[in-house]
């Protein structure tokens, strides 16, 4: 990756809040897993843990509403 591209990505990361950073991180992890050619299965315990984490984030208000997301898309 070029230095300029890395710096641009870094500048965008600095502008987003924690909930958005978590979403971007999850998206990147999913993207990279897809590149492996096969998504690995997770245990039921890991699945339940991920659900609990997601529910806790929602309860803390760490999410983007549909209206906010639409506003963000329009800025692209």
Backbone as JSON, one array per atom type, in Angstrom:
{
  "sequence": "XXXXXXXXXXXXXXXXXXXXXXXXXXXXXXXXXXXXXXXXXXXXXXXXXXXXXXXXXXXXXXXXXXXXXXXXXXXX",
  "N": [[0.85, -1.17, 0.0], [0.51, 2.2, -0.8], [2.16, 5.0, 0.71], [0.68, 7.36, 0.75], [-1.95, 6.44, 0.44], [-2.27, 4.95, 2.78], [-2.05, 7.02, 4.66], [-4.32, 8.5, 3.99], [-6.37, 6.7, 4.65], [-5.91, 6.57, 7.4], [-6.52, 9.2, 8.17], [-9.27, 9.26, 7.72], [-10.12, 7.37, 9.61], [-9.54, 8.72, 11.96], [-11.62, 10.51, 12.06], [-14.0, 9.25, 12.68], [-16.41, 7.98, 15.08], [-16.3, 5.86, 18.05], [-18.18, 3.71, 17.85], [-18.55, 3.6, 15.1], [-15.95, 2.95, 14.34], [-15.76, 0.37, 15.36], [-17.6, -0.88, 13.73], [-16.39, -0.58, 11.21], [-14.05, -2.03, 11.66], [-15.1, -4.61, 12.06], [-16.2, -5.01, 9.52], [-13.87, -5.03, 7.95], [-12.58, -7.31, 8.99], [-14.43, -9.27, 8.21], [-14.3, -8.97, 5.45], [-11.63, -9.74, 4.94], [-11.69, -12.4, 5.83], [-13.31, -13.47, 3.87], [-11.61, -13.38, 1.71], [-9.95, -15.46, 2.17], [-11.09, -17.55, 1.0], [-12.76, -19.3, 2.19], [-15.07, -19.18, 4.71], [-14.53, -19.6, 8.04], [-16.03, -21.85, 10.33], [-17.65, -21.1, 13.42], [-17.78, -21.81, 16.92], [-20.73, -22.66, 18.82], [-20.64, -21.38, 21.21], [-18.94, -19.2, 20.72], [-20.49, -17.91, 18.81], [-22.77, -17.22, 20.36], [-21.49, -15.52, 22.17], [-20.7, -13.43, 20.47], [-23.23, -12.49, 19.74], [-24.13, -11.57, 22.26], [-22.28, -9.51, 22.71], [-22.95, -7.79, 20.61], [-25.59, -7.13, 21.31], [-25.1, -5.79, 23.73], [-23.65, -3.59, 22.8], [-25.65, -2.34, 21.33], [-27.47, -1.71, 23.39], [-25.94, 0.17, 24.75], [-26.12, 2.21, 23.03], [-24.45, 2.24, 20.89], [-24.59, 2.36, 17.92], [-25.57, 2.93, 14.5], [-28.25, 4.74, 13.34], [-30.83, 4.1, 10.9], [-31.58, 6.44, 9.57], [-29.38, 8.11, 10.08], [-27.42, 6.67, 8.76], [-28.3, 6.82, 6.1], [-27.96, 9.57, 5.69], [-25.16, 9.68, 5.84], [-24.45, 8.14, 3.63], [-25.31, 9.76, 1.54], [-23.36, 11.68, 1.56], [-21.21, 10.52, 0.35]],
  "CA": [[0.0, 0.0, 0.0], [1.3, 3.41, -0.86], [2.15, 5.82, 1.92], [-0.43, 8.33, 0.64], [-3.2, 5.71, 0.68], [-2.28, 4.66, 4.21], [-2.33, 8.28, 5.37], [-5.72, 8.86, 3.75], [-7.18, 5.81, 5.49], [-5.7, 7.0, 8.79], [-7.26, 10.45, 8.37], [-10.69, 8.92, 7.84], [-10.31, 6.68, 10.89], [-9.52, 9.74, 13.01], [-12.84, 11.3, 12.02], [-15.2, 8.5, 13.05], [-16.53, 7.69, 16.5], [-15.95, 4.49, 18.47], [-19.13, 2.75, 17.29], [-18.24, 3.47, 13.67], [-14.68, 2.24, 14.25], [-16.05, -1.04, 15.58], [-18.27, -1.37, 12.52], [-15.37, -0.67, 10.16], [-13.17, -3.14, 12.0], [-15.83, -5.85, 11.78], [-16.3, -5.12, 8.07], [-12.55, -5.43, 7.45], [-12.37, -8.71, 9.36], [-15.29, -10.08, 7.34], [-13.73, -8.87, 4.11], [-10.41, -10.55, 4.89], [-12.08, -13.81, 5.93], [-13.82, -13.85, 2.56], [-10.47, -13.55, 0.81], [-9.33, -16.75, 2.46], [-11.77, -18.53, 0.16], [-13.7, -20.09, 2.96], [-15.34, -18.61, 6.02], [-14.44, -20.68, 9.03], [-17.16, -22.0, 11.25], [-17.35, -20.78, 14.8], [-18.53, -22.63, 17.87], [-21.98, -22.06, 19.3], [-20.26, -20.48, 22.31], [-18.45, -17.97, 20.1], [-21.67, -17.28, 18.19], [-23.55, -16.61, 21.44], [-20.68, -14.42, 22.71], [-20.81, -12.32, 19.51], [-24.58, -11.93, 19.89], [-24.18, -10.82, 23.5], [-21.51, -8.29, 22.5], [-23.74, -6.91, 19.75], [-26.72, -6.63, 22.1], [-24.57, -4.83, 24.69], [-23.34, -2.37, 22.04], [-26.94, -1.71, 21.02], [-28.01, -1.14, 24.63], [-25.14, 1.35, 25.08], [-26.36, 3.22, 22.01], [-23.34, 2.21, 19.94], [-25.07, 1.93, 16.62], [-25.95, 4.01, 13.6], [-29.64, 4.57, 12.92], [-31.03, 4.08, 9.45], [-31.59, 7.83, 9.11], [-27.99, 8.6, 10.1], [-26.69, 5.96, 7.71], [-28.71, 7.41, 4.82], [-27.28, 10.86, 5.6], [-23.75, 9.41, 5.55], [-24.34, 7.67, 2.24], [-25.49, 10.9, 0.65], [-22.12, 12.45, 1.55], [-20.21, 9.79, -0.41]],
  "C": [[0.9, 1.23, 0.0], [1.16, 4.2, 0.44], [0.96, 6.79, 1.91], [-1.77, 7.65, 0.94], [-3.34, 5.39, 2.17], [-2.62, 5.89, 5.03], [-3.78, 8.7, 5.19], [-6.64, 8.0, 4.6], [-7.11, 6.25, 6.96], [-6.51, 8.26, 9.09], [-8.76, 10.19, 8.5], [-10.99, 8.26, 9.18], [-10.36, 7.69, 12.03], [-10.84, 10.49, 13.12], [-14.08, 10.55, 12.5], [-15.2, 8.19, 14.54], [-16.28, 6.21, 16.78], [-16.88, 3.44, 17.85], [-18.85, 2.52, 15.81], [-16.93, 2.73, 13.46], [-14.89, 0.74, 14.42], [-16.71, -1.64, 14.33], [-17.27, -1.54, 11.38], [-14.45, -1.84, 10.41], [-13.84, -4.48, 11.68], [-15.94, -6.07, 10.27], [-14.98, -5.6, 7.48], [-12.26, -6.89, 7.77], [-13.18, -9.64, 8.46], [-14.74, -10.1, 5.92], [-12.52, -9.79, 3.97], [-10.71, -12.04, 5.03], [-12.58, -14.31, 4.58], [-12.71, -14.09, 1.56], [-9.79, -14.89, 1.02], [-10.0, -17.87, 1.66], [-12.8, -19.34, 0.91], [-13.86, -19.44, 4.33], [-15.32, -19.76, 7.02], [-15.67, -20.68, 9.92], [-16.7, -21.62, 12.65], [-18.2, -21.67, 15.69], [-19.81, -21.9, 18.27], [-21.68, -21.09, 20.44], [-19.77, -19.14, 21.76], [-19.59, -17.19, 19.46], [-22.49, -16.54, 19.26], [-22.81, -15.42, 22.05], [-20.77, -13.2, 21.78], [-22.19, -11.67, 19.59], [-24.69, -11.09, 21.16], [-23.43, -9.5, 23.38], [-22.31, -7.3, 21.66], [-24.92, -6.33, 20.51], [-26.26, -5.58, 23.11], [-24.23, -3.51, 23.99], [-24.63, -1.62, 21.73], [-27.51, -1.02, 22.26], [-27.24, 0.09, 25.07], [-25.32, 2.47, 24.06], [-25.26, 3.28, 20.97], [-23.79, 1.6, 18.62], [-25.39, 3.16, 15.79], [-27.37, 3.76, 13.14], [-29.72, 4.59, 11.39], [-30.97, 5.5, 8.89], [-30.17, 8.39, 9.05], [-27.19, 7.96, 8.97], [-27.03, 6.53, 6.33], [-28.03, 8.76, 4.62], [-25.81, 10.68, 5.24], [-23.56, 8.98, 4.11], [-24.44, 8.83, 1.25], [-24.23, 11.76, 0.56], [-21.02, 11.78, 0.71], [-20.09, 10.4, -1.74]]
}
